[in-house]
Amino acid sequence: MKLKEYLIKIRMDPDEFAVKCNLGIASVYRYLNGKPARLKTARAIEKFTNFEVSVEELLGINDEK
């Protein structure tokens, strides 16, 4: 699942997500716009989202276009 879809599903705005994940707000917006995350960050997001958003998705490995 893409991060954007996840945030819609749980009804959380990107700013709140950034705070809860201890990430920079600008970073979260970059990920929402398709920029790859660093591996450590991707793993943290994957864990926070209970593996609904995968590391591969955040790294752009399984990028379906």
C-alpha positions as MATLAB code, in Angstrom:
seq = 'MKLKEYLIKIRMDPDEFAVKCNLGIASVYRYLNGKPARLKTARAIEKFTNFEVSVEELLGINDEK';
ca = [
       0.000    0.000    0.000;
       1.273    3.462   -0.785;
       1.824    5.864    2.095;
      -0.806    8.241    0.717;
      -3.400    5.446    0.657;
      -2.470    4.469    4.197;
      -2.911    8.014    5.503;
      -6.322    8.244    3.835;
      -7.306    4.866    5.302;
      -6.443    5.874    8.861;
      -7.637    9.468    8.373;
      -4.375   11.069    9.409;
      -2.813   14.114    7.808;
       0.868   14.037    6.803;
       1.870   16.559    9.465;
       0.415   14.427   12.258;
       2.003   11.300   10.780;
       5.398   13.013   10.722;
       5.114   13.951   14.393;
       3.968   10.473   15.465;
       6.803    8.829   13.487;
       9.372   11.386   14.630;
      10.077   12.423   11.031;
      10.456   15.779    9.396;
       7.279   17.080    7.810;
       9.112   17.907    4.582;
      10.428   14.343    4.436;
       6.946   12.867    4.696;
       5.750   15.093    1.848;
       8.727   13.938   -0.269;
       7.756   10.309    0.318;
       4.153   11.100   -0.568;
       5.400   12.575   -3.848;
       7.332    9.429   -4.711;
      10.839   10.272   -3.528;
      12.525    7.230   -1.984;
      13.121    7.098    1.740;
      16.353    6.051    3.397;
      16.381    2.410    4.456;
      16.327    3.177    8.199;
      13.391    5.551    7.730;
      11.548    3.112    5.486;
      11.878    0.390    8.121;
      10.547    2.727   10.818;
       7.545    3.683    8.683;
       6.893    0.039    7.816;
       6.870   -0.862   11.507;
       4.686    2.131   12.469;
       2.133    1.198    9.785;
       2.049   -2.445   10.949;
       3.668   -3.458    7.647;
       0.833   -2.036    5.543;
       3.336    0.280    3.849;
       6.355   -1.798    2.885;
      10.025   -0.935    2.796;
      10.038   -1.845   -0.903;
       7.258    0.641   -1.574;
       9.062    3.419    0.259;
      12.338    2.669   -1.522;
      10.600    2.603   -4.911;
      11.540   -1.020   -5.559;
       8.029   -2.201   -6.426;
       7.077    0.957   -8.242;
       4.126    0.196  -10.500;
       3.610    2.774  -13.231;
];
